[in-house]
Amino acid sequence: MQNFIKNLINKNQKKNRQGFTLFELMLAIAIIATLSVVVIVAFSAFRDLAKSNNASRFSGINTIQKALEQYYINNGSYPAGILTGTYLEICDTGQETVENGTTNCAGKVDLRLLVPDYIGAIPRDPN
């Protein structure tokens, strides 16, 4: 009789060990949900920062465009060196610093002549 009871207890213990309790499942789901919320909030912050930077870039482009249009109205042509249909980087200082010293804005568009008459300062990329 004692062996029968021991076998029955052992079977019940084995049966209980085969799965997870409801509490363990709820705890795992809660941990996964918390981590998901943290990741979503962090990703949302980076996305909002990127949107803000893009809005600043578009605003800078519009500012340059308006200054160029005003220059065209006053002078009858765009500044020398601005080619339509090309995409060049803007050199706002007239000089670009490199490791070995300074060089001119070769290969870039020089918009210094717009400052200060048409624009307060050339907008910079928000990095």
N, C-alpha and C positions, 0 to 999 in steps of 0.2 A: 504494500500500500504506500509506503514511503517513497519507493522508487516511482510509482505512478504519479504522486504529487510533485516530486522533483522534476520529472519529465514534463508535466503539465506547466509548471512554472518556467522551465527552460524554454518551452515552445512559445509561451506568452512573451518572454523577454526577447526572443529572436523576432517574433512578430512585431514588436514595438520598435525594434531597431531598423526595420526595413525602410522606413520613410521619415519625412521631416514632420515636426509638430507644426501646428498652425501658428504658434508664436514665432518659430524660426522662419517660416515663410513670410510672415508679416514683417519681421525685422529685416529680412533680405530685400523685400520690396521697398520698404522705407529708405534703406540705404541707397538703393539704386535711384529712387525718385529724388532724394536729396542731391546726389551727385549730378543727376540730369539737370536739375534746376541751376546748380552752380555753373555748369558748362554753358547752358543757354544764356544765363545772365552775362557771363564773361564774353561770349561770342557777340551778344547784342551790343556790348560796350565798344568792341572793336569795330563793328559795323557802323555804329553811330559816329565814331571818330572818322572813319573813312568817308562817310557822307558829308561830314562837316568840312573835311579837307577838300573834297571835290567841289563843294559849294564855294569855298574860298577860291579855288582855282578858276571856276567859271566866272566869279566876280572879277578876278584879276584880268581875265581875258577880255571881259566886257569893258573894263576900264581902259585897257590898252586900245581896244577897238574904237571907243569913243574919242580918245585922244588922237588917234590916227585920222579919224574922220574930220575932226576939227582942224588938224594940220592940213588936210587936203582942201578943206573949204577956204582956209586962209592963204594957202600957197599954190593951189591949182595942181598939185601933184603930191604923191607920197614921198617920204624921205628917201634919199638915195640909198641903195643897198637892200631895199625891201622888194623882193621878187614875189609876184603873185604865183600861186600854185606850188610853192615850195614850203617845206616845214623845217625851219631852222630854230635852234635854241636862241633865246634872247640873252644878250650880254648887256646888263644894265649899268655896269660901271665903266665900260670902255676898256677895261683891262681884266684879265683873268689870271689869277695866281696859280702857278704850278710849282712843283717841287724845286725846280732849278732857278726860279726867279719869276718874272712876270712876262707875259706875252700879250699881244693885242687880241682883239676879238675875232680872229680869223675864223671864218666858217660860221659865224654867229651874226645875228641881227643886232645892230647897235642902235638903241633907241634913246641915247642920252639927250639928243636934241629936243625931245618932247618935254624934258624936265627943265625948269619948273613952269614953263608957259602953258603947257597943255595937260600936264599931269604932275601931281605933287612928288611922287616917287614911283619907280617901276615896281609893280607888285612882284613878290617873291613866292616861290613854291612853298607851301606849308608842309614841311617834313616833320 
